[in-house]
């Protein structure tokens, strides 16, 4: 069994503030350790369920992912990672397709946050709250959970497991169905506060959830948006629209809306994905 684990920091137990997820800040090192150990828990659970190949994608930019290119996804602590996984760094999560293309049985999203604008969603945003206000797939507003689920679904791969705060887990189930396995490691009290489960216990929960998700693999179908597919992006500031004007096939609705249409999600997304 082959499993891809997409990972992000904001949904990890104990992380509630930007200082814990932004490079250059003193608390970032604490955040990196919490992040890596929660991913290890998911790796252990996948192994216990029979996964033979596990690839972790570091999907947290730590403030280093420049708008429309230049990602620097490198927040994991390699020396702490479980030895039975491989990991992808410095590669934009929005266009990592190798594992899906080669054949993959399941996708996890560990440590994810809710979409921008979610009430009491801890550190909620969609890709970057400084750039994207909303992203929709076929008129349905989605966050990063929806984008990654659609990328996986483009290759018939189901997203079967999501961990994060309670708001992210609710978002995932609303999109992917009640049979989706989720583990909420904290309850959002505001965008910058939470009632957290102690990390040691949270990791046990994440490990158990990962095993459970793979044992119930067939219950969650791949997420495949209706075809043809439209991706719409509402941009925060009109100044940030210029890069999109240079992309062939993109429709611009002034002052701040970008529309990309394709035969399927992958075609529509790749045209406007911020990670080339």
C-alpha positions as CSV (number, residue, x, y, z in Angstrom):
1,X,0.0,0.0,0.0
2,X,1.3,3.4,-1.0
3,X,0.3,6.5,1.0
4,X,0.9,10.2,0.5
5,X,0.8,12.4,3.6
6,X,0.2,16.1,2.8
7,X,1.2,18.1,5.9
8,X,0.7,21.6,7.2
9,X,1.5,23.3,10.5
10,X,-1.5,25.4,11.6
11,X,-3.7,22.4,12.5
12,X,-1.1,20.8,14.8
13,X,-1.9,20.5,18.6
14,X,-0.3,23.4,20.5
15,X,0.0,25.7,17.5
16,X,-2.2,28.8,17.7
17,X,-0.2,31.8,16.6
18,X,1.7,33.0,13.5
19,X,5.0,33.2,15.6
20,X,4.9,29.4,15.8
21,X,4.7,28.9,12.1
22,X,6.8,31.7,10.7
23,X,10.5,31.4,10.0
24,X,12.7,33.8,11.9
25,X,10.5,33.8,14.9
26,X,11.8,32.3,18.2
27,X,8.7,30.1,18.6
28,X,9.0,28.7,15.1
29,X,11.4,26.0,16.3
30,X,8.9,24.8,18.9
31,X,6.3,24.7,16.1
32,X,8.6,22.7,13.8
33,X,9.1,20.0,16.5
34,X,5.3,19.8,17.2
35,X,4.7,19.6,13.5
36,X,7.3,16.8,12.8
37,X,6.2,14.6,15.7
38,X,2.5,14.8,14.7
39,X,3.4,13.7,11.2
40,X,5.5,10.8,12.7
41,X,2.3,9.7,14.5
42,X,0.5,9.5,11.1
43,X,3.4,7.6,9.6
44,X,3.3,5.1,12.4
45,X,-0.4,4.6,12.0
46,X,-0.1,4.1,8.3
47,X,2.7,1.5,8.8
48,X,0.5,-0.3,11.3
49,X,-2.2,-0.6,8.7
50,X,0.1,-2.1,6.2
51,X,1.5,0.8,4.2
52,X,4.8,-0.1,2.6
53,X,5.6,3.2,1.0
54,X,4.9,6.5,2.7
55,X,5.8,9.9,1.3
56,X,5.4,13.1,3.4
57,X,5.0,16.4,1.6
58,X,6.0,19.4,3.6
59,X,3.2,21.8,2.7
60,X,4.1,24.7,5.1
61,X,5.7,27.7,3.6
62,X,6.6,29.4,6.9
63,X,6.2,32.8,5.3
64,X,8.7,31.9,2.5
65,X,6.3,31.0,-0.3
66,X,6.4,34.0,-2.6
67,X,3.1,34.9,-4.3
68,X,2.9,33.2,-7.7
69,X,6.1,31.2,-7.4
70,X,9.2,30.7,-5.2
71,X,8.0,28.3,-2.6
72,X,10.3,27.4,0.2
73,X,8.5,24.5,2.0
74,X,11.0,23.3,4.5
75,X,9.5,23.3,8.0
76,X,10.1,19.6,8.9
77,X,12.9,18.6,11.2
78,X,14.5,15.9,9.1
79,X,16.5,14.3,12.0
80,X,13.3,13.7,13.9
81,X,11.3,12.1,11.1
82,X,10.3,8.5,11.2
83,X,12.9,6.5,9.3
84,X,10.2,4.6,7.3
85,X,9.0,7.5,5.3
86,X,10.5,9.6,2.5
87,X,9.8,13.3,2.4
88,X,9.4,16.1,-0.2
89,X,10.6,19.6,0.7
90,X,11.1,22.9,-1.3
91,X,8.3,21.9,-3.7
92,X,5.0,23.6,-3.9
93,X,2.3,21.3,-2.5
94,X,-0.2,22.5,-5.1
95,X,1.6,20.8,-7.9
96,X,3.2,17.8,-6.4
97,X,1.8,15.0,-8.5
98,X,4.6,12.4,-8.8
99,X,3.1,10.0,-6.1
100,X,-0.4,10.2,-7.7
101,X,1.0,9.7,-11.2
102,X,2.9,6.6,-10.1
103,X,0.0,5.0,-8.4
104,X,-1.1,5.8,-4.9
105,X,-3.7,4.1,-2.6
106,X,-4.6,6.9,-0.3
107,X,-3.9,10.6,0.7
108,X,-3.8,12.0,4.2
109,X,-3.9,15.7,5.2
110,X,-2.2,16.1,8.6
111,X,-2.2,19.4,10.5
112,X,-4.4,21.3,8.2
113,X,-6.4,24.4,9.0
114,X,-9.8,25.5,7.9
115,X,-10.4,27.8,4.9
116,X,-10.2,31.6,5.1
117,X,-13.1,33.3,6.8
118,X,-14.1,30.3,9.0
119,X,-15.4,31.5,12.3
120,X,-13.1,30.4,15.2
121,X,-10.9,28.5,12.8
122,X,-7.4,28.4,14.2
123,X,-5.1,30.4,11.9
124,X,-7.7,29.9,9.1
125,X,-6.7,31.0,5.6
126,X,-6.7,29.7,2.1
127,X,-3.1,29.4,0.8
128,X,-2.3,32.9,1.9
129,X,-4.7,35.4,3.6
130,X,-2.5,38.2,2.1
131,X,-3.3,37.1,-1.5
132,X,-6.4,34.9,-1.8
133,X,-9.8,35.8,-0.3
134,X,-11.7,32.9,-1.7
135,X,-11.2,30.0,-4.1
136,X,-14.0,28.0,-5.6
137,X,-14.3,24.8,-7.6
138,X,-17.4,24.8,-9.7
139,X,-19.0,27.5,-7.5
140,X,-18.2,25.7,-4.3
141,X,-15.9,27.6,-1.9
142,X,-13.0,25.4,-0.9
143,X,-9.9,25.6,1.2
144,X,-6.6,23.7,0.9
145,X,-8.4,20.5,1.9
146,X,-10.6,20.8,-1.2
147,X,-7.7,21.7,-3.5
148,X,-5.6,18.7,-2.4
149,X,-8.6,16.3,-2.4
150,X,-9.3,17.4,-6.0
151,X,-5.7,17.0,-7.0
152,X,-5.7,13.5,-5.6
153,X,-9.1,12.8,-7.1
154,X,-7.7,13.7,-10.5
155,X,-5.8,10.4,-10.3
156,X,-8.5,8.4,-8.6
157,X,-6.9,8.7,-5.2
158,X,-9.2,9.3,-2.2
159,X,-8.3,11.6,0.7
160,X,-9.2,9.3,3.5
161,X,-7.8,11.1,6.6
162,X,-7.7,14.6,7.9
163,X,-6.3,16.0,11.1
164,X,-6.4,19.6,12.4
165,X,-8.7,21.7,14.6
166,X,-12.4,20.9,14.9
167,X,-13.3,23.5,12.2
168,X,-11.0,21.9,9.6
169,X,-12.4,18.4,10.4
170,X,-15.9,19.7,10.0
171,X,-15.0,21.3,6.6
172,X,-13.4,18.1,5.4
173,X,-16.5,16.0,6.3
174,X,-18.8,18.5,4.7
175,X,-16.8,18.1,1.5
176,X,-15.8,14.4,1.5
177,X,-18.6,12.8,3.5
178,X,-19.3,11.5,7.0
179,X,-17.3,8.3,6.4
180,X,-14.1,10.3,6.2
181,X,-11.8,9.6,9.2
182,X,-10.9,12.8,11.0
183,X,-9.0,13.6,14.3
184,X,-9.5,17.0,15.9
185,X,-6.4,17.7,18.1
186,X,-7.8,21.1,19.3
187,X,-11.0,23.1,19.5
188,X,-10.8,26.6,17.9
189,X,-11.8,29.4,20.3
190,X,-10.8,32.2,18.0
191,X,-8.5,32.6,15.0
192,X,-5.5,32.7,17.5
193,X,-6.6,30.6,20.4
194,X,-7.6,27.0,21.0
195,X,-8.4,24.4,23.6
196,X,-5.6,21.9,22.7
197,X,-5.3,18.2,23.4
198,X,-1.9,17.6,25.0
199,X,0.6,16.7,22.2
200,X,1.5,13.3,23.6
201,X,-2.1,12.2,23.6
202,X,-2.9,14.0,20.4
203,X,-0.2,12.0,18.7
204,X,-1.7,8.7,19.9
205,X,-5.0,9.9,18.5
206,X,-3.4,10.8,15.2
207,X,-1.7,7.4,15.0
208,X,-4.8,5.5,15.8
209,X,-6.8,7.5,13.3
210,X,-4.3,6.9,10.5
211,X,-4.6,3.2,11.0
212,X,-8.4,3.3,11.2
213,X,-8.5,5.4,8.0
214,X,-6.6,2.9,6.0
215,X,-8.6,-0.1,7.3
216,X,-11.7,1.8,6.1
217,X,-10.1,2.8,2.8
218,X,-12.9,1.8,0.6
219,X,-15.5,3.9,2.4
220,X,-14.4,7.2,1.1
221,X,-14.5,7.8,-2.7
222,X,-12.1,10.0,-4.6
223,X,-13.2,13.6,-4.8
224,X,-13.7,14.4,-8.5
225,X,-15.3,17.7,-9.3
226,X,-17.8,17.8,-12.2
227,X,-16.3,18.2,-15.7
228,X,-15.7,20.6,-17.3
229,X,-14.3,22.4,-14.3
230,X,-14.1,26.0,-13.3
231,X,-11.6,27.3,-10.7
232,X,-12.3,30.9,-9.5
233,X,-10.0,32.9,-7.4
234,X,-11.0,36.1,-5.6
235,X,-7.8,38.1,-4.9
236,X,-7.4,40.3,-1.9
237,X,-5.9,43.4,-3.6
238,X,-6.2,44.6,-7.2
239,X,-2.4,45.1,-7.2
240,X,-1.9,41.4,-7.0
241,X,-3.8,40.7,-10.3
242,X,-0.9,41.5,-12.6
243,X,0.7,38.0,-12.8
244,X,-2.6,36.5,-13.8
245,X,-2.9,38.9,-16.7
246,X,0.1,37.2,-18.3
247,X,-1.3,33.7,-18.2
248,X,-2.9,32.6,-21.5
249,X,-6.5,31.3,-21.2
250,X,-7.3,33.1,-17.9
251,X,-10.4,35.2,-17.7
252,X,-10.1,38.4,-15.6
253,X,-13.2,39.9,-14.0
254,X,-12.2,43.3,-12.7
255,X,-11.2,44.3,-10.2
256,X,-10.1,41.2,-8.3
257,X,-11.4,37.9,-9.8
258,X,-9.6,35.3,-11.8
259,X,-11.3,32.4,-13.6
260,X,-9.7,29.4,-15.2
261,X,-11.7,26.7,-17.1
262,X,-10.6,23.3,-18.1
263,X,-11.8,19.9,-19.3
264,X,-11.2,18.8,-15.7
265,X,-9.9,20.1,-12.4
266,X,-6.3,19.4,-13.1
267,X,-6.3,21.5,-16.3
268,X,-8.1,24.4,-14.7
269,X,-5.9,24.4,-11.6
270,X,-2.5,24.0,-13.2
271,X,-3.1,27.2,-15.2
272,X,-3.5,29.4,-12.1
273,X,-1.7,27.3,-9.4
274,X,0.7,29.6,-7.5
275,X,3.3,26.9,-7.4
276,X,4.9,26.3,-10.8
